[in-house]
């Protein structure tokens, strides 16, 4: 029961974050990001709490179409409360993206691979 409540809380916070980010249509258009698709396909792999989980093929299909450095500019403290930037980089690299060391994603600096 506690796990179900926690997942509901995480999902609610993620949806609030999506609404905040999606509200800035200019930035979303610049980044060519599909925030709802990213959240629905990749949440289990990037949520802050829990183990590192390899991304699914569906997650990778969405991730490959995202400009990660651009999306990283959207990351706020609220986003980092829900999403692990370390796991975001792990997922991106696992999906075959090149994420340059030193890239800033919220308060996280991407380390060398």
MDTraj code that builds the backbone (N, CA, C; nanometers):
import mdtraj as md
import numpy as np

residues = "UNK UNK UNK UNK UNK UNK UNK UNK UNK UNK UNK UNK UNK UNK UNK UNK UNK UNK UNK UNK UNK UNK UNK UNK UNK UNK UNK UNK UNK UNK UNK UNK UNK UNK UNK UNK UNK UNK UNK UNK UNK UNK UNK UNK UNK UNK UNK UNK UNK UNK UNK UNK UNK UNK UNK UNK UNK UNK UNK UNK UNK UNK UNK UNK UNK UNK UNK UNK UNK UNK UNK UNK UNK UNK UNK UNK UNK UNK UNK UNK UNK UNK UNK UNK UNK UNK UNK UNK UNK UNK UNK UNK UNK UNK UNK UNK UNK UNK UNK UNK UNK UNK UNK UNK UNK UNK UNK UNK UNK UNK UNK UNK UNK".split()
xyz = np.array([
    [0.0821, -0.1193, 0.0000],
    [0.0000, 0.0000, 0.0000],
    [0.0873, 0.1267, 0.0000],
    [0.1931, 0.1270, 0.0808],
    [0.2801, 0.2444, 0.0862],
    [0.3483, 0.2674, -0.0478],
    [0.3867, 0.1593, -0.1156],
    [0.4515, 0.1725, -0.2463],
    [0.3529, 0.2305, -0.3476],
    [0.2288, 0.1852, -0.3437],
    [0.1272, 0.2372, -0.4361],
    [0.1036, 0.3861, -0.4112],
    [0.0961, 0.4270, -0.2855],
    [0.0784, 0.5683, -0.2528],
    [0.1983, 0.6502, -0.2995],
    [0.3182, 0.5969, -0.2819],
    [0.4386, 0.6675, -0.3245],
    [0.4387, 0.6844, -0.4760],
    [0.4028, 0.5798, -0.5495],
    [0.3990, 0.5889, -0.6957],
    [0.2955, 0.6912, -0.7416],
    [0.1822, 0.6961, -0.6739],
    [0.0802, 0.7958, -0.7077],
    [0.1334, 0.9370, -0.6835],
    [0.2050, 0.9557, -0.5741],
    [0.2630, 1.0859, -0.5431],
    [0.3656, 1.1252, -0.6494],
    [0.4527, 1.0318, -0.6862],
    [0.5541, 1.0596, -0.7878],
    [0.4866, 1.0930, -0.9205],
    [0.3849, 1.0172, -0.9582],
    [0.3154, 1.0431, -1.0844],
    [0.2478, 1.1802, -1.0823],
    [0.1859, 1.2156, -0.9718],
    [0.1210, 1.3466, -0.9612],
    [0.2238, 1.4593, -0.9716],
    [0.3380, 1.4424, -0.9066],
    [0.4414, 1.5453, -0.9132],
    [0.4997, 1.5547, -1.0542],
    [0.5148, 1.4402, -1.1194],
    [0.5657, 1.4407, -1.2566],
    [0.4680, 1.5111, -1.3498],
    [0.3406, 1.4850, -1.3331],
    [0.2406, 1.5507, -1.4179],
    [0.2426, 1.7017, -1.3955],
    [0.2585, 1.7451, -1.2716],
    [0.2673, 1.8888, -1.2447],
    [0.3900, 1.9483, -1.3129],
    [0.5002, 1.8760, -1.3091],
    [0.6225, 1.9215, -1.3757],
    [0.6021, 1.9303, -1.5258],
    [0.5378, 1.8303, -1.5827],
    [0.5103, 1.8294, -1.7271],
    [0.4260, 1.9501, -1.7658],
    [0.3262, 1.9797, -1.6858],
    [0.2401, 2.0948, -1.7146],
    [0.3211, 2.2238, -1.7101],
    [0.4088, 2.2376, -1.6102],
    [0.4918, 2.3578, -1.5997],
    [0.5847, 2.3709, -1.7195],
    [0.6498, 2.2616, -1.7576],
    [0.7425, 2.2665, -1.8701],
    [0.6680, 2.2852, -2.0014],
    [0.5597, 2.2128, -2.0195],
    [0.4840, 2.2213, -2.1445],
    [0.4202, 2.3571, -2.1630],
    [0.4003, 2.4296, -2.0546],
    [0.3413, 2.5625, -2.0636],
    [0.4288, 2.6591, -2.1393],
    [0.5572, 2.6328, -2.1450],
    [0.6487, 2.7184, -2.2195],
    [0.6625, 2.6602, -2.3599],
    [0.5658, 2.6911, -2.4458],
    [0.5600, 2.6324, -2.5799],
    [0.6808, 2.6702, -2.6639],
    [0.7341, 2.7900, -2.6454],
    [0.8491, 2.8327, -2.7240],
    [0.9687, 2.7425, -2.6951],
    [0.9943, 2.7149, -2.5678],
    [1.1069, 2.6292, -2.5318],
    [1.0799, 2.4867, -2.5777],
    [0.9568, 2.4377, -2.5594],
    [0.9248, 2.3023, -2.6031],
    [0.9447, 2.2882, -2.7529],
    [0.9048, 2.3890, -2.8282],
    [0.9219, 2.3843, -2.9732],
    [1.0701, 2.3878, -3.0079],
    [1.1468, 2.4709, -2.9367],
    [1.2911, 2.4785, -2.9617],
    [1.3566, 2.3426, -2.9398],
    [1.3187, 2.2759, -2.8363],
    [1.3818, 2.1493, -2.8002],
    [1.3249, 2.0313, -2.8775],
    [1.2155, 2.0515, -2.9455],
    [1.1496, 1.9438, -3.0185],
    [1.1277, 1.8238, -2.9268],
    [1.0926, 1.8511, -2.8028],
    [1.0759, 1.7457, -2.7035],
    [0.9300, 1.7104, -2.6866],
    [0.9050, 1.5849, -2.6691],
    [0.7713, 1.5385, -2.6373],
    [0.7726, 1.4974, -2.4903],
    [0.7525, 1.5950, -2.4038],
    [0.7602, 1.5705, -2.2596],
    [0.6617, 1.4616, -2.2159],
    [0.5360, 1.4646, -2.2606],
    [0.4453, 1.3563, -2.2184],
    [0.4929, 1.2181, -2.2634],
    [0.5465, 1.2068, -2.3834],
    [0.5974, 1.0773, -2.4295],
    [0.7180, 1.0330, -2.3479],
    [0.8056, 1.1273, -2.3189],
    [0.9218, 1.0943, -2.2359],
    [0.8780, 1.0421, -2.1002],
    [0.7810, 1.1099, -2.0400],
    [0.7380, 1.0684, -1.9064],
    [0.6671, 0.9339, -1.9102],
    [0.5834, 0.9110, -2.0107],
    [0.5105, 0.7847, -2.0134],
    [0.6002, 0.6665, -2.0489],
    [0.7001, 0.6872, -2.1318],
    [0.7847, 0.5763, -2.1753],
    [0.9086, 0.5551, -2.0882],
    [0.9532, 0.6592, -2.0188],
    [1.0831, 0.6504, -1.9506],
    [1.0777, 0.6705, -1.7991],
    [0.9621, 0.6968, -1.7435],
    [0.9539, 0.7295, -1.6005],
    [1.0207, 0.6251, -1.5120],
    [0.9957, 0.4980, -1.5377],
    [1.0522, 0.3956, -1.4491],
    [1.2049, 0.3934, -1.4537],
    [1.2626, 0.4410, -1.5630],
    [1.4085, 0.4408, -1.5757],
    [1.4754, 0.5659, -1.5215],
    [1.4006, 0.6738, -1.5032],
    [1.4635, 0.7994, -1.4622],
    [1.4129, 0.8553, -1.3296],
    [1.3130, 0.7903, -1.2689],
    [1.2642, 0.8450, -1.1420],
    [1.3739, 0.8409, -1.0376],
    [1.3724, 0.9415, -0.9539],
    [1.4804, 0.9640, -0.8573],
    [1.5000, 0.8471, -0.7619],
    [1.3920, 0.7936, -0.7123],
    [1.4013, 0.6869, -0.6128],
    [1.3946, 0.5515, -0.6815],
    [1.4677, 0.4572, -0.6287],
    [1.4674, 0.3231, -0.6843],
    [1.5961, 0.2934, -0.7589],
    [1.6091, 0.1689, -0.8021],
    [1.7330, 0.1258, -0.8679],
    [1.7435, 0.1781, -1.0109],
    [1.8627, 0.1717, -1.0652],
    [1.8872, 0.2049, -1.2052],
    [1.8251, 0.0928, -1.2888],
    [1.7346, 0.1285, -1.3781],
    [1.6660, 0.0315, -1.4632],
    [1.6999, 0.0631, -1.6086],
    [1.7467, -0.0360, -1.6838],
    [1.7752, -0.0097, -1.8255],
    [1.6490, 0.0375, -1.8976],
    [1.6635, 0.1292, -1.9926],
    [1.5472, 0.1804, -2.0641],
    [1.4882, 0.0758, -2.1580],
    [1.3577, 0.0857, -2.1769],
    [1.2893, -0.0032, -2.2715],
    [1.3163, 0.0448, -2.4138],
    [1.2832, -0.0397, -2.5097],
    [1.2972, -0.0021, -2.6510],
    [1.2078, 0.1175, -2.6823],
    [1.0890, 0.1225, -2.6208],
    [0.9964, 0.2342, -2.6422],
    [1.0540, 0.3641, -2.5868],
    [1.1168, 0.3554, -2.4711],
    [1.1810, 0.4731, -2.4116],
    [1.2915, 0.5225, -2.5041],
    [1.3753, 0.4316, -2.5508],
    [1.4858, 0.4713, -2.6394],
    [1.4341, 0.5346, -2.7681],
    [1.3233, 0.4844, -2.8199],
    [1.2676, 0.5422, -2.9424],
    [1.2311, 0.6882, -2.9214],
    [1.1776, 0.7222, -2.8036],
    [1.1424, 0.8605, -2.7722],
    [1.2686, 0.9421, -2.7467],
    [1.3598, 0.8864, -2.6674],
    [1.4823, 0.9573, -2.6284],
    [1.5657, 0.9961, -2.7500],
    [1.5708, 0.9103, -2.8499],
    [1.6535, 0.9368, -2.9687],
    [1.6072, 1.0593, -3.0459],
    [1.4837, 1.1027, -3.0222],
    [1.4332, 1.2212, -3.0904],
    [1.4427, 1.3488, -3.0085],
    [1.5108, 1.3422, -2.8944],
    [1.5155, 1.4555, -2.8023],
    [1.6539, 1.5210, -2.8041],
    [1.6543, 1.6518, -2.8005],
    [1.7779, 1.7284, -2.7888],
    [1.8063, 1.7430, -2.6388],
    [1.8851, 1.6507, -2.5854],
    [1.9096, 1.6450, -2.4408],
    [1.9676, 1.7756, -2.3861],
    [2.0714, 1.8349, -2.4464],
    [2.1228, 1.9607, -2.3900],
    [2.0152, 2.0700, -2.3838],
    [1.9274, 2.0741, -2.4829],
    [1.8204, 2.1738, -2.4810],
    [1.7209, 2.1445, -2.3686],
    [1.6815, 2.0176, -2.3558],
    [1.5876, 1.9798, -2.2499],
    [1.6510, 2.0035, -2.1130],
    [1.7816, 1.9828, -2.1017],
    [1.8499, 2.0047, -1.9735],
    [1.8340, 2.1484, -1.9252],
    [1.8187, 2.2413, -2.0182],
    [1.7998, 2.3815, -1.9797],
    [1.6660, 2.4040, -1.9104],
    [1.5726, 2.3098, -1.9260],
    [1.4403, 2.3215, -1.8641],
    [1.4376, 2.2670, -1.7216],
    [1.5417, 2.1981, -1.6810],
    [1.5416, 2.1287, -1.5521],
    [1.5487, 2.2284, -1.4372],
    [1.4524, 2.2144, -1.3483],
    [1.4444, 2.2975, -1.2279],
    [1.4611, 2.2087, -1.1049],
    [1.4641, 2.2704, -0.9900],
    [1.4705, 2.1950, -0.8646],
    [1.3514, 2.1019, -0.8476],
    [1.2359, 2.1444, -0.8942],
    [1.1159, 2.0596, -0.8848],
    [1.1342, 1.9348, -0.9695],
    [1.1866, 1.9527, -1.0898],
    [1.2115, 1.8380, -1.1769],
    [1.3115, 1.7437, -1.1114],
    [1.4182, 1.8000, -1.0540],
    [1.5211, 1.7173, -0.9911],
    [1.4718, 1.6468, -0.8656],
    [1.3647, 1.6947, -0.8070],
    [1.3061, 1.6255, -0.6921],
    [1.2418, 1.4948, -0.7364],
    [1.1969, 1.4892, -0.8616],
    [1.1259, 1.3728, -0.9145],
    [1.2163, 1.2862, -1.0017],
    [1.2986, 1.3512, -1.0818],
    [1.3787, 1.2824, -1.1830],
    [1.5267, 1.2884, -1.1458],
    [1.5951, 1.1760, -1.1588],
    [1.7394, 1.1696, -1.1341],
    [1.8128, 1.2068, -1.2624],
    [1.8879, 1.3148, -1.2587],
    [1.9626, 1.3558, -1.3773],
    [2.0718, 1.2533, -1.4098],
    [2.1272, 1.1897, -1.3090],
    [2.2251, 1.0829, -1.3336],
    [2.1601, 0.9708, -1.4148],
    [2.0361, 0.9346, -1.3798],
    [1.9655, 0.8298, -1.4539],
    [1.9257, 0.8771, -1.5932],
    [1.8954, 1.0048, -1.6081],
    [1.8634, 1.0596, -1.7411],
    [1.9838, 1.0416, -1.8334],
    [2.1021, 1.0732, -1.7826],
    [2.2241, 1.0579, -1.8625],
    [2.2488, 0.9100, -1.8919],
    [2.2283, 0.8253, -1.7924],
    [2.2431, 0.6805, -1.8107],
    [2.1492, 0.6305, -1.9207],
    [2.0244, 0.6735, -1.9158],
    [1.9266, 0.6317, -2.0165],
    [1.9673, 0.6825, -2.1544],
    [2.0030, 0.8103, -2.1624],
    [2.0440, 0.8661, -2.2909],
    [2.1609, 0.7902, -2.3512],
    [2.2611, 0.7667, -2.2715],
    [2.3789, 0.6940, -2.3206],
    [2.3458, 0.5491, -2.3530],
    [2.2596, 0.4864, -2.2719],
    [2.2184, 0.3488, -2.2988],
    [2.1416, 0.3381, -2.4306],
    [2.0738, 0.4463, -2.4666],
    [1.9969, 0.4497, -2.5907],
    [2.0821, 0.4932, -2.7099],
    [2.2105, 0.5151, -2.6879],
    [2.3013, 0.5465, -2.7972],
    [2.3263, 0.6942, -2.8214],
    [2.2758, 0.7818, -2.7336],
    [2.3020, 0.9244, -2.7505],
    [2.4415, 0.9589, -2.7000],
    [2.5013, 1.0564, -2.7621],
    [2.6274, 1.1098, -2.7126],
    [2.5939, 1.2318, -2.6286],
    [2.6217, 1.2223, -2.5009],
    [2.5989, 1.3347, -2.4101],
    [2.7355, 1.3794, -2.3622],
    [2.7730, 1.4980, -2.4031],
    [2.9076, 1.5478, -2.3775],
    [2.9345, 1.5662, -2.2280],
    [3.0497, 1.5188, -2.1809],
    [3.0892, 1.5474, -2.0426],
    [3.0925, 1.6993, -2.0226],
    [3.0502, 1.7413, -1.9052],
    [3.0472, 1.8839, -1.8748],
    [2.9139, 1.9493, -1.9047],
    [2.8247, 1.8769, -1.9758],
    [2.6906, 1.9298, -2.0008],
    [2.6216, 1.9506, -1.8674],
    [2.5573, 2.0656, -1.8511],
    [2.4854, 2.0973, -1.7278],
    [2.3386, 2.0617, -1.7482],
    [2.2879, 1.9815, -1.6561],
    [2.1472, 1.9409, -1.6608],
    [2.0887, 1.9703, -1.5227],
    [2.0240, 2.0851, -1.5087],
    [1.9806, 2.1296, -1.3769],
    [2.1039, 2.1617, -1.2949],
    [2.1162, 2.0973, -1.1792],
    [2.2342, 2.1190, -1.0961],
    [2.3378, 2.0078, -1.1169],
    [2.3101, 1.9178, -1.2094],
    [2.3965, 1.8026, -1.2370],
    [2.4907, 1.8336, -1.3530],
    [2.6169, 1.8002, -1.3357],
    [2.7146, 1.8131, -1.4432],
    [2.7480, 1.6744, -1.4934],
    [2.7309, 1.6509, -1.6217],
    [2.7536, 1.5199, -1.6810],
    [2.9020, 1.4841, -1.6716],
    [2.9295, 1.3654, -1.6113],
    [3.0688, 1.3211, -1.6006],
    [3.1141, 1.2532, -1.7307],
    [3.2450, 1.2263, -1.7422],
    [3.2921, 1.1485, -1.8571],
    [3.2271, 1.0102, -1.8557],
    [3.2101, 0.9527, -1.9726],
    [3.1473, 0.8187, -1.9784],
    [3.2436, 0.7082, -1.9442],
])
top = md.Topology()
chain = top.add_chain()
for i, resn in enumerate(residues, 1):
    res = top.add_residue(resn, chain, resSeq=i)
    for name in ("N", "CA", "C"):
        top.add_atom(name, md.element.get_by_symbol(name[0]), res)
traj = md.Trajectory(xyz[None], top)
